[in-house]
Amino acid sequence: MPVETISWKVNSCHIIDQTRLPEKLRYKKIQTIEEMWTAIRELQVRGAPAIGIAAAYGLYLGIRDSQAREFASFEKDIEKASKYLGSSRPTAVNLFWALERMKDLARKHREIPVRMIKQKLLEEAHLILAEDIRSSIALGDAGAELLPDGARILTHCNAGGLATGGYGTALAVIYRAVESGKKISVFADETRPLLQGARLTCWELAMNNIPVTAICDNMAAWVMARGMVDAVLVGADRIAANGDFANKIGTYGLATLAKAHRIPFYAAAPLSTFDISLENGDLIPIEERDASEVMRLNGKNICPSEGVAAFNPAFDVTPHRLVTAFITERGVIRPPFDSKISRILR
């Protein structure tokens, strides 16, 4: 079972500071909306479902001390807090899904006193966390059936307990398969430039005694060609109505390689990650991060400090034609995705 990634204790939110892993397991206390914005932006908390949970708690922290007495004024404070948190990272739809859910709840209870709405918002954040824990277990159970005993899985970035409030998404499938008695081993892409696969996924799996082998991103094709991979299993940050999806940069390349080597390619995500307002993946906003993440490693330059530019998109979009199936808490979705996605979200 993964460690507790995010929780609410003594009137503050507590998260694992994932920038410190694997050297140190350190919990960080978040007491203000500004601290939560920074935690999301600087990847102290990361992974689409975990970002959604963090945003819900962050919104509550942002309005907890509101002096508004009437709902009209209070709603302005809610909207200001929501807009601020929404500026932290643009790609993961769970962030915006959670903020909209919190705002909808406040509007639903607009007739009750503001102090009671505040309490209901905190309770809703607790509910979002609890739902995520339940959904990750259900998602894991649905996906575990796809993995044969002895399966060798290739994964990318981190889609485990650290990326959610519970078991994870892609790694939840592995955890539940192992808990059912299957022997599963994992190749973990290092995932440049911030090494979430090497730092986080390897740490999680080793802690749970699941055999894991770290590989550089550019080794994936050779590992597949040698017949060492039975399935590729990744998470997702936003899934469009047609099944195109955004995930950590490098996912598109893995999907292309899996197709070429006739290896099943699965993406695991809760229903909150689907964004059917977007017709296809071309409409998914892609976050671009600071060039220093590419040009520096462990505080040292790995590129010349002058005369070199860097391009640093944090995500890419994998076309639906490369996806074997999506794994959700309501079961497995296979092609054609456009009709099945809309049906399962009803």
C-alpha positions in Angstrom: 0.0 0.0 0.0 1.5 3.4 -0.9 2.2 6.0 1.7 -0.3 8.8 2.5 0.3 11.4 -0.1 -2.1 14.1 1.0 -4.2 14.5 4.1 -6.0 17.1 6.3 -4.8 17.4 9.9 -5.2 20.1 12.6 -6.7 22.7 10.2 -4.0 22.3 7.5 -3.3 20.2 4.5 -0.3 17.9 4.7 1.5 16.6 1.5 4.6 14.7 0.8 7.2 17.1 -0.7 7.9 15.0 -3.8 10.8 17.2 -4.8 12.8 15.7 -1.8 12.3 12.1 -2.9 13.9 9.6 -2.9 16.5 11.0 -0.6 14.1 12.1 2.1 10.4 11.4 2.9 9.3 14.8 4.2 5.8 16.0 4.9 5.0 19.7 4.2 2.3 21.6 6.0 0.2 23.8 3.8 -1.7 26.5 5.6 -2.4 29.1 2.9 -3.7 29.2 -0.7 -0.3 30.8 -1.7 1.5 27.8 -0.2 -0.7 25.4 -2.1 -0.2 27.3 -5.4 3.5 27.0 -4.9 3.3 23.3 -4.0 1.3 22.6 -7.2 3.5 24.8 -9.4 6.8 23.5 -8.1 5.7 19.8 -8.2 5.8 19.3 -4.5 2.4 17.7 -5.1 1.9 16.3 -8.6 -0.1 13.8 -10.6 -3.5 14.8 -12.0 -5.8 13.3 -9.2 -3.5 14.6 -6.4 -3.5 18.0 -8.0 -7.3 18.0 -8.0 -7.4 17.1 -4.3 -4.8 19.7 -3.5 -6.8 22.3 -5.4 -10.0 21.5 -3.4 -8.1 22.0 -0.1 -6.4 25.0 -1.5 -9.7 26.7 -2.4 -10.9 26.1 1.1 -7.7 27.6 2.5 -8.2 30.6 0.2 -11.7 31.4 1.5 -11.4 30.2 5.1 -10.7 33.7 6.4 -13.1 35.5 4.0 -14.9 38.4 5.8 -17.9 38.2 3.4 -21.3 38.1 5.1 -23.5 37.8 2.0 -23.2 35.1 -0.7 -22.6 37.6 -3.5 -19.4 38.8 -1.9 -18.4 35.4 -0.8 -18.8 34.1 -4.3 -16.4 36.7 -5.6 -13.8 35.5 -3.0 -14.4 31.9 -4.2 -13.9 32.9 -7.8 -10.7 34.8 -7.1 -9.3 31.8 -5.2 -10.3 29.5 -8.0 -8.8 31.6 -10.7 -5.5 31.9 -8.8 -5.2 28.2 -8.2 -6.1 27.5 -11.8 -3.1 29.5 -12.9 -0.7 27.1 -11.3 -0.7 24.4 -14.0 -2.8 24.3 -17.1 -2.8 20.7 -18.4 -4.2 18.4 -15.7 -8.0 18.7 -16.0 -8.5 17.3 -12.5 -7.4 20.7 -11.1 -10.2 22.5 -12.9 -12.7 19.7 -12.3 -12.2 20.0 -8.5 -12.4 23.8 -8.5 -15.7 23.7 -10.5 -17.0 21.0 -8.2 -16.3 23.2 -5.1 -17.8 26.3 -6.8 -20.9 24.4 -7.7 -21.3 23.2 -4.1 -21.1 26.7 -2.8 -23.7 27.9 -5.3 -26.0 25.1 -4.4 -26.0 26.2 -0.7 -26.1 30.0 -1.4 -29.1 30.4 0.9 -27.3 29.2 4.1 -24.9 31.4 6.2 -21.4 31.9 4.8 -19.8 30.2 7.8 -21.8 27.0 7.0 -20.8 27.1 3.3 -17.2 27.2 4.4 -17.6 24.1 6.4 -19.4 22.4 3.5 -16.5 23.3 1.2 -14.0 21.6 3.6 -16.2 18.6 3.8 -16.4 18.5 0.0 -12.6 18.5 -0.2 -12.5 15.6 2.3 -15.1 13.8 0.0 -13.0 14.3 -3.1 -10.0 12.7 -1.3 -12.1 9.8 -0.1 -13.6 9.2 -3.5 -10.2 9.2 -5.1 -9.0 6.5 -2.7 -12.1 4.3 -3.5 -11.8 4.9 -7.3 -8.1 4.1 -7.4 -8.8 0.7 -5.9 -11.7 0.0 -8.3 -9.6 1.2 -11.2 -6.8 -1.1 -10.1 -9.1 -4.1 -9.9 -10.4 -3.4 -13.4 -7.0 -3.2 -14.8 -5.4 -6.1 -12.9 -7.5 -8.5 -14.9 -5.6 -7.4 -18.0 -2.2 -8.4 -16.7 -1.3 -12.1 -16.9 0.7 -13.7 -14.1 4.4 -13.0 -14.7 3.7 -9.9 -16.8 6.6 -7.4 -17.4 5.3 -3.9 -17.5 6.9 -0.7 -18.8 5.7 2.5 -17.3 6.5 6.2 -17.6 6.7 9.0 -15.1 4.8 8.3 -11.9 1.2 7.2 -11.7 1.2 5.7 -8.3 0.0 6.6 -4.8 2.2 9.7 -5.0 0.1 11.0 -7.9 -3.3 10.4 -6.2 -4.8 10.2 -2.7 -4.7 6.4 -2.7 -3.2 3.5 -4.8 -2.6 5.5 -7.9 -3.8 5.0 -11.5 -1.3 2.9 -13.6 0.5 1.6 -10.5 -2.8 0.8 -8.8 -3.3 -1.8 -11.6 0.1 -3.3 -10.6 -0.5 -3.1 -6.9 -3.9 -4.9 -7.1 -2.5 -7.5 -9.5 0.2 -8.3 -7.0 -2.2 -8.3 -4.1 -4.3 -10.9 -6.1 -1.3 -13.2 -6.1 0.2 -12.4 -9.5 4.0 -11.9 -10.0 4.5 -8.6 -11.8 7.8 -6.9 -12.6 8.3 -3.3 -13.9 10.6 -1.3 -16.1 10.4 2.3 -15.1 11.5 5.0 -17.6 13.6 7.6 -15.8 11.4 10.3 -17.3 13.5 13.3 -18.2 13.9 16.1 -17.4 12.7 15.8 -13.8 13.2 12.0 -13.4 9.8 11.2 -11.8 10.1 7.6 -13.0 13.5 7.1 -11.4 12.9 9.2 -8.3 9.3 8.4 -7.5 8.1 5.3 -9.3 11.2 3.3 -8.4 10.9 4.5 -4.8 7.2 3.5 -4.6 7.6 0.1 -6.1 10.8 -0.8 -4.2 9.1 0.3 -0.9 6.2 -2.2 -1.8 8.7 -5.0 -2.7 7.7 -5.1 -6.4 10.6 -5.9 -8.7 11.5 -2.7 -10.6 14.3 -1.9 -13.1 15.1 1.7 -14.0 15.9 2.4 -17.6 16.8 5.6 -19.5 14.0 6.9 -21.7 16.0 6.1 -24.8 16.3 2.4 -23.9 12.6 1.7 -24.2 12.7 0.7 -27.9 15.5 -1.8 -27.4 13.9 -3.3 -24.3 10.7 -3.8 -26.4 12.6 -5.2 -29.4 14.2 -7.8 -27.2 10.8 -9.1 -26.1 11.2 -8.0 -22.5 7.9 -6.0 -22.2 4.4 -7.5 -22.2 2.4 -4.3 -21.8 2.9 -0.5 -21.5 0.9 1.0 -18.7 0.8 4.8 -18.1 -1.4 7.4 -16.4 -3.1 10.5 -18.0 -3.6 14.1 -17.2 -6.4 14.9 -19.6 -8.4 12.7 -22.0 -10.4 14.3 -24.8 -13.7 13.1 -26.0 -12.2 11.0 -28.9 -9.6 9.3 -26.7 -6.6 11.4 -27.5 -4.9 12.1 -24.1 -2.1 14.2 -22.6 0.4 12.6 -20.3 4.0 13.3 -19.3 6.3 14.2 -22.2 7.6 11.0 -23.8 4.3 9.0 -23.6 3.5 9.6 -27.3 6.9 8.0 -28.2 6.2 5.0 -26.0 2.8 4.5 -27.6 4.3 4.6 -31.1 7.0 2.1 -30.1 4.4 -0.2 -28.5 2.3 -0.1 -31.7 5.4 -1.0 -33.8 6.3 -3.9 -31.5 2.6 -5.1 -31.2 2.6 -4.6 -27.4 -0.7 -3.5 -25.6 -0.7 0.1 -24.6 -3.0 1.0 -21.6 -3.7 4.3 -20.0 -5.3 4.3 -16.6 -7.2 7.3 -15.2 -10.3 8.1 -13.1 -13.3 9.5 -14.8 -12.5 13.0 -13.5 -9.6 13.0 -15.9 -11.9 12.8 -19.0 -12.7 16.2 -20.6 -15.4 15.6 -23.1 -15.7 19.4 -23.7 -12.6 18.9 -25.9 -13.3 17.2 -29.2 -9.7 16.0 -29.6 -6.2 16.2 -28.3 -5.2 19.2 -30.4 -7.3 21.3 -28.0 -5.5 20.2 -24.8 -3.4 23.0 -23.4 0.2 21.9 -23.0 2.2 23.4 -20.1 5.7 24.6 -21.0 8.1 24.8 -18.1 11.3 26.7 -17.5 14.3 25.9 -19.7 16.5 25.4 -16.7 14.8 22.0 -16.0 16.3 20.7 -19.3 19.6 22.6 -19.2 20.5 21.8 -15.6 20.6 18.5 -13.6 21.2 18.3 -9.8 22.1 22.0 -9.8 24.8 21.7 -12.5 24.7 22.8 -16.1 24.5 20.0 -18.7 24.3 22.5 -21.6 26.6 25.4 -22.3 25.3 28.4 -20.4 25.3 30.7 -23.4 24.2 30.2 -27.0 21.8 27.3 -26.3 18.0 27.4 -26.1 15.8 24.7 -24.6 12.2 23.6 -25.4 10.5 22.1 -22.4 6.9 21.0 -22.8 5.8 19.1 -19.7 3.3 16.9 -21.6 2.6 15.4 -25.1 -0.6 14.1 -26.6 -1.0 10.5 -27.6 -3.5 9.9 -30.5 -6.3 7.5 -29.6 -5.4 5.2 -32.5 -2.4 4.1 -30.4 -4.3 3.2 -27.3 -5.4 -0.4 -26.7 -7.7 0.6 -23.8 -8.4 3.0 -21.0 -8.7 1.7 -17.5 -11.2 3.5 -15.2 -13.0 2.9 -12.0 -16.0 1.8 -14.0 -14.2 -0.7 -16.1 -12.1 -0.9 -19.2 -12.9 1.2 -22.3 -11.9 -0.2 -25.7 -12.2 1.3 -29.1 -14.2 3.0 -30.6 -13.6 5.5 -27.8 -15.7 8.4 -28.8 -19.1 6.7 -28.3 -17.9 4.6 -25.3 -16.3 7.5 -23.4 -19.5 9.6 -23.6 -21.6 6.6 -22.5 -19.5 5.7 -19.5 -19.5 9.3 -18.2 -23.3 9.5 -18.1 
